[in-house]
Amino acid sequence: MTDKPASEVLIDEHVVRSLLAEQATSFGEPATDPLRKVAEGWDCEIWRWGDELAVRLPRRALAAPLIAHEQKALRVLAPSLNTVGVQTPAPLLVGSPGGAFPWQWSVVPWIEGSSGLTVPRAMRAGWARTLASVMRALHREAPADAPHNPVRGVPLVERKAAVDERLEMLRRSGAIEDTLLASAAARWADALMQPPWGGPPVWIHGDLHAANLVVLAGRLVGVVDFGDATAGDPAYDLAAAWLAFDSDGRALFRSALADVYDDATWIRAEGWAAAMALLLVAHSDDMPDHLTAGIEALEEIRG
């Protein structure tokens, strides 16, 4: 089990205001507009700036390239995703290192709403068709210079050793039921038996689960955290069918995409869901919402 990595750089109100005063005065009054930290994940912090903007900053060196990936990907993807009625954190400003802060950062639109994790799984089916529309808009052929991620959207066989190791670690720990592990291992094995993605690499979000969906009044209004956006197998994103939904939502999501993906792709998607759920369980000791999401996904896979 792994705790969240410590921040490798000081990020406080003074640091953020200083960066804004140096580079973002055209957006507001950095010295006086309200500014408060609203989120801190493994990789980034989010500070809300006034009513309509947010500042997204990496908190460790390994995350710095993810901000650059997000900035690059959303310049291409945001317009088409906006046409299906969802917002994205497309950068309004690509910030440069400044003062004691060593990495790129972004000013992005504030997306009003709540994390999808705050909504019980049984109440999420209303988002399914909208998320399917996001998949149609997103999963288009990616250019050769798309951001590269060596662990997301790759052929499943490339992740076999890591997933097997995680399964064994969880077996030894006794952290979750043996039946959950057995069904996850079976679905992973089934997925490995499928032919790999045969089309060109397509754009994928790379971290598509309920925590990265923004909802408001029962609607899906935003998709965030594109730091892992890359090119590869769309099955990686389709794992959201198990990571985000119950059986009713999953049926709606799959039916809305029935003309796009074949059975082998959905089997690989369930394998990816098993792998990602195991990751959430193994590395969320200090993030209980993510731990719960991982266990719930494993329960969906068990059926």
Backbone hydrogen bonds, N-H to C=O, Kabsch-Sander energy under -0.5 kcal/mol:
donor,donor_aa,acceptor,acceptor_aa,energy
2,T,282,A,-1.1
8,E,59,R,-3.2
9,V,59,R,-0.6
16,V,12,D,-2.4
17,R,13,E,-2.8
18,S,14,H,-2.2
19,L,15,V,-2.2
20,L,16,V,-2.4
21,A,17,R,-2.7
22,E,18,S,-1.8
23,Q,19,L,-1.9
24,A,20,L,-2.9
27,F,24,A,-1.8
28,G,24,A,-0.6
28,G,25,T,-0.6
32,T,29,E,-1.3
33,D,29,E,-3.0
36,R,48,R,-1.9
38,V,46,I,-2.9
39,A,46,I,-1.5
41,G,44,C,-2.6
45,E,57,L,-2.7
46,I,39,A,-2.5
47,W,55,V,-2.5
48,R,36,R,-2.8
49,W,53,L,-2.4
50,G,34,P,-2.9
50,G,48,R,-0.6
53,L,49,W,-1.3
54,A,108,V,-2.4
55,V,47,W,-3.0
56,R,106,S,-2.7
57,L,45,E,-2.3
57,L,55,V,-0.5
59,R,43,D,-3.1
60,R,43,D,-0.6
63,A,60,R,-1.2
64,A,60,R,-0.8
64,A,61,A,-0.9
66,L,63,A,-0.6
67,I,63,A,-1.4
68,A,64,A,-1.5
69,H,65,P,-2.6
70,E,66,L,-2.6
71,Q,67,I,-2.6
72,K,68,A,-2.3
73,A,69,H,-3.0
74,L,70,E,-2.6
75,R,71,Q,-1.1
76,V,72,K,-0.7
76,V,73,A,-1.0
77,L,73,A,-2.6
78,A,74,L,-1.8
81,L,77,L,-2.0
82,N,78,A,-2.6
83,T,79,P,-1.0
84,V,81,L,-1.2
85,G,82,N,-1.7
86,V,81,L,-1.3
87,Q,221,V,-3.0
90,A,88,T,-1.5
92,L,107,V,-3.2
93,L,107,V,-1.5
95,G,93,L,-0.9
95,G,105,W,-3.0
98,G,101,F,-1.8
101,F,98,G,-2.5
105,W,95,G,-1.4
106,S,56,R,-2.2
107,V,93,L,-1.9
108,V,54,A,-2.8
108,V,106,S,-0.5
110,W,52,E,-2.4
112,E,110,W,-0.7
114,S,215,V,-2.7
116,G,210,A,-1.2
116,G,213,L,-2.3
118,T,115,S,-2.1
119,V,116,G,-1.6
123,M,120,P,-2.5
124,R,121,R,-1.7
127,W,124,R,-2.4
128,A,125,A,-1.6
131,L,127,W,-2.6
132,A,128,A,-2.1
133,S,129,R,-1.9
134,V,130,T,-1.9
135,M,131,L,-2.1
136,R,132,A,-2.0
137,A,133,S,-2.0
138,L,134,V,-2.5
139,H,135,M,-2.7
140,R,138,L,-2.6
142,A,201,P,-2.4
146,A,143,P,-1.8
158,E,155,P,-1.9
159,R,156,L,-2.3
160,K,157,V,-1.0
163,V,159,R,-2.5
164,D,160,K,-2.9
165,E,161,A,-2.1
166,R,162,A,-2.0
167,L,163,V,-2.6
168,E,164,D,-2.2
169,M,165,E,-2.3
170,L,166,R,-2.3
171,R,167,L,-2.2
172,R,168,E,-2.4
173,S,169,M,-1.9
174,G,170,L,-1.5
175,A,170,L,-0.7
181,L,177,E,-1.7
182,A,178,D,-2.6
183,S,179,T,-2.1
184,A,180,L,-2.1
185,A,181,L,-2.7
186,A,182,A,-2.1
187,R,183,S,-2.5
188,W,184,A,-2.3
189,A,185,A,-2.2
190,D,186,A,-2.5
191,A,187,R,-2.2
192,L,188,W,-2.0
193,M,189,A,-1.0
193,M,190,D,-0.7
194,Q,191,A,-1.5
202,V,232,G,-2.3
203,W,140,R,-2.4
204,I,230,T,-2.6
209,H,207,D,-1.2
212,N,209,H,-2.0
213,L,210,A,-1.7
214,V,222,G,-2.9
215,V,114,S,-2.8
216,L,219,R,-2.4
219,R,216,L,-1.8
221,V,214,V,-2.7
221,V,219,R,-0.7
222,G,214,V,-1.7
223,V,87,Q,-2.4
224,V,212,N,-2.3
229,A,226,F,-1.7
230,T,204,I,-1.8
231,A,147,P,-0.7
232,G,202,V,-2.3
233,D,153,G,-2.2
236,Y,233,D,-1.7
237,D,234,P,-0.8
238,L,234,P,-1.8
239,A,235,A,-0.8
239,A,236,Y,-0.5
240,A,237,D,-2.1
241,A,238,L,-2.2
242,W,239,A,-1.9
243,L,239,A,-2.2
244,A,240,A,-2.5
245,F,240,A,-0.9
246,D,121,R,-0.5
250,R,246,D,-2.8
251,A,247,S,-2.1
252,L,248,D,-1.8
253,F,249,G,-2.5
254,R,250,R,-2.8
255,S,251,A,-2.4
256,A,252,L,-2.0
257,L,253,F,-0.5
257,L,254,R,-1.1
258,A,255,S,-1.1
260,V,257,L,-2.0
261,Y,257,L,-1.6
266,W,262,D,-1.6
267,I,263,D,-2.3
268,R,264,A,-2.4
269,A,265,T,-2.3
270,E,266,W,-2.1
271,G,267,I,-1.9
272,W,268,R,-2.7
273,A,269,A,-2.4
274,A,270,E,-2.2
275,A,271,G,-2.3
276,M,272,W,-2.9
277,A,273,A,-2.6
278,L,274,A,-2.3
279,L,275,A,-1.7
280,L,276,M,-2.4
281,V,277,A,-2.3
282,A,278,L,-2.5
283,H,279,L,-1.7
284,S,281,V,-0.7
285,D,2,T,-0.6
287,M,284,S,-1.6
290,H,287,M,-0.8
291,L,287,M,-2.0
292,T,288,P,-2.6
293,A,289,D,-2.2
294,G,290,H,-2.3
295,I,291,L,-2.2
296,E,292,T,-2.8
297,A,293,A,-2.1
298,L,294,G,-2.0
299,E,295,I,-2.0
300,E,296,E,-2.0
301,I,297,A,-2.2
302,R,298,L,-2.2
303,G,299,E,-1.8
